[in-house]
Amino acid sequence: MRSGRLTGRISVNAVAPGPTNTRLLDVPAPMRAQAAQMTPYGRIGEPEDVANAIAALCLSDGEWINGQLVFADGGFF
């Protein structure tokens, strides 16, 4: 193994989704509605919302983003 600086472009980021409409969000409808009210958009996320955040990090425009935790939660609080 070579010592020294890496010469490749390796970017390490993490994406933290909020409540997302998948089978992992196995909660009663009233809890889903409550979670939806806790976002500025008034809905829980869709898998595509999280995928779009991941895709943005993979594009060349996102190459300067490194070592970050990106919350793809629609502003969930």
C-alpha positions as CSV (number, residue, x, y, z in Angstrom):
1,M,0.0,0.0,0.0
2,R,1.3,3.4,-0.9
3,S,1.6,6.0,1.8
4,G,0.9,9.6,1.3
5,R,-1.9,11.6,-0.3
6,L,-4.7,9.9,-2.2
7,T,-4.7,10.9,-5.9
8,G,-8.3,9.9,-6.7
9,R,-11.4,11.9,-6.1
10,I,-13.2,10.1,-3.3
11,S,-16.1,11.9,-1.7
12,V,-17.8,10.6,1.4
13,N,-21.2,11.9,2.4
14,A,-24.2,10.5,4.2
15,V,-27.9,11.1,3.5
16,A,-30.3,11.1,6.4
17,P,-33.9,10.8,5.2
18,G,-36.8,11.8,7.3
19,P,-40.1,10.0,7.4
20,T,-40.4,8.4,3.9
21,N,-43.3,6.6,2.3
22,T,-41.8,3.1,2.3
23,R,-42.8,-0.2,4.0
24,L,-40.2,0.7,6.7
25,L,-42.6,3.5,7.8
26,D,-45.1,1.0,9.3
27,V,-47.1,3.3,11.4
28,P,-50.9,4.0,11.7
29,A,-52.4,6.6,9.4
30,P,-52.9,9.2,12.2
31,M,-49.1,9.0,12.9
32,R,-48.3,9.5,9.2
33,A,-50.6,12.5,9.1
34,Q,-48.9,13.9,12.2
35,A,-45.5,13.4,10.6
36,A,-46.7,15.1,7.4
37,Q,-47.8,18.2,9.5
38,M,-44.3,18.4,10.8
39,T,-42.8,19.4,7.4
40,P,-43.2,22.7,5.6
41,Y,-44.4,20.8,2.6
42,G,-47.3,19.1,4.5
43,R,-46.3,15.6,3.4
44,I,-44.0,12.8,4.2
45,G,-41.2,12.1,1.8
46,E,-41.3,9.8,-1.2
47,P,-38.4,7.5,-2.1
48,E,-37.8,9.7,-5.2
49,D,-37.2,12.7,-2.8
50,V,-34.3,10.9,-1.1
51,A,-33.0,9.6,-4.4
52,N,-32.9,13.1,-5.8
53,A,-30.7,14.2,-2.9
54,I,-28.4,11.3,-3.5
55,A,-28.3,12.0,-7.2
56,A,-27.4,15.7,-6.6
57,L,-24.4,14.6,-4.5
58,C,-23.3,12.3,-7.4
59,L,-23.4,15.0,-10.1
60,S,-20.3,17.0,-11.0
61,D,-22.0,20.0,-9.4
62,G,-21.8,18.3,-6.1
63,E,-18.1,17.4,-6.3
64,W,-17.1,20.0,-3.8
65,I,-19.4,18.6,-1.1
66,N,-17.5,16.2,1.0
67,G,-17.8,14.8,4.6
68,Q,-21.3,16.0,5.1
69,L,-24.5,14.6,6.5
70,V,-27.3,15.8,4.2
71,F,-30.7,15.8,5.7
72,A,-33.3,14.8,3.0
73,D,-36.2,15.3,5.3
74,G,-38.3,18.1,3.8
75,G,-37.6,20.2,6.8
76,F,-39.0,17.7,9.2
77,F,-38.9,18.9,12.8
